[in-house]
């Protein structure tokens, strides 16, 4: 097909308004991002406030939540571009606008693997892990996550700023992953996701067949058993959403769909990915007693106490106002009574 028969998304809508369905999709993605920011912010808050959540795994999950929250900002950028009068911006501008969300998205996939590695080592070699400096151990895993994120941005930089900087885009993270480099980076992300699943498969097998040799070993194994189910469910949610997204993106380039249809499909896939990404906090709350108690204690109970305090303050303020009004009325009645006495 030539460009006249199959116009690009830009050619199709540069002079026309976007369809209402496309705007609705962008709004849904934006709403999911708002929910994701709230959920991940709550998880970070609870992790820092609760003494129950002081393990290395909890710290990595908080890091994962921070990455997820920043990654959700990408939909705010896209919504602002789509709903502006301009509708499209150059790829070089998009690169800088999506710079932090793209790094966070890369970190998010790597942090999932880091959590899996941390739990796997804690189960396979618990005595050795207990001898390590927790700050140094967690810091090393996070630095490795950043190393891969830097590699990703180094690969994306030439595409956005040298090869095709003037390409008009609506500015999603996917817009930065152009050509063979983009497909290769998608493949790397799928590899990391696959390794994460492999880690949890090994953890499951180890928990099923291994017996602890020491009390310290049993402590690590017991904790992993408590949190394993919620971590596994979370990995399944996120991995399914991401695998589906990447697989369909690769498939879309090989089937006979128009370029406009491909863009619509990728935006819809973004909704599926967003839904899977916001599932971390509900999963932790439902399947982990430690997180459930921490949320109830530090978030929900605090909210109830704040509401109760506001109610008490409101009642006291209302009582003070009523008292003041009664005082004014009494002052007004006194002269009337005195006047009637002397008449």
Steps between C-alpha positions, in 0.01 A plus 500: 500500500621853434472789738181623331316173555635450851562840660700526818324598821641849460382535138155371594440752781738793455217709354205323666389451857571170671200263520307513826588136563870584494449783750305263727787250489744776601270604787478140626879471491526827692255382767693175542816706546336706775389183679848355454665808650268486802553127555877511464525811716303319770732199479811718536344689792404182685841341440684795653258539794446140604747300708353184354650577159871524569638211296710519183204373302279781634761759401518361146121496473493866605761573232282313252202714603702820452601390150141407417372837619749692285426276201130588527589864428544401135123503451476857632748607231308321226167640616641854501632461145189333358256747655704806411431692183831378359415127533848386390854587602841409362669183622793698643259689727324180594831341600561763767138513617494122543859475621425429868193280436701291252780453753241411764336246269835330442573508873157354571567185298846464653373558854256211460798281416697646793221403742499150353878467532495629858234250607668216308836558668328535840347155456790320333778649717332661805801468732726681249241774446475564874872584508465771235458871560136558407555857377792395280310196371185690406704791367693267268179354358359849440824613332479202264146608414625849420782360287251333268281813493801708395576247227142530373516879482839490326347278230193723463690828490625478136154406369324795660764769461711400198324259263133612505480808727231673292254209497156622619362291787229517764777423751457166669791297635451259210575785258859501622546133412541538125630248248728205569647659812154534648414138424833388650431693820149355517663159468737580788205600715325172422821317595510674840134418554566137412792487745272641769249222440785245511614638838156448649476151354828409673380663824181293488695179448743589779226581749328176417796268546764674711520463877666763716824401674510787750257736669632793293433300187147429619437871562584587139300207365196582715503863386531395135207262543288783643572742218554254214137469397445874461830542315412215266153640426652843439761360261231309311288816466784724385668238283176409326427864426850569377541179300163561337593859420838418345376190318215691339731790412729259317203326339342826384802576284452171317128499422307706250363780718509865408736726690204675663363166621841406639516823703149442637595144595813611685302759696246236602783269604625781721175473696561128560856570613376777732242272661762233563744758640261639762433150632811491721354681800165313508691173461729579793202605712297188422770232517754635751398529865802723571399754238132476590570574866739781404243661270227467762723643771682780320260604227140406563513541878681832461234611255227402746680682781534810283131480413411458868722793593337715234158399633598586858648833394186571300277417795706718734496784250125461461457496877711815533298678234175394665625619839602834356162541333319418823714756681411768249131417530519518881671839484224626274225373735638661817412865415152397397440329836637799692279739306191297578588506873506879524180555302 
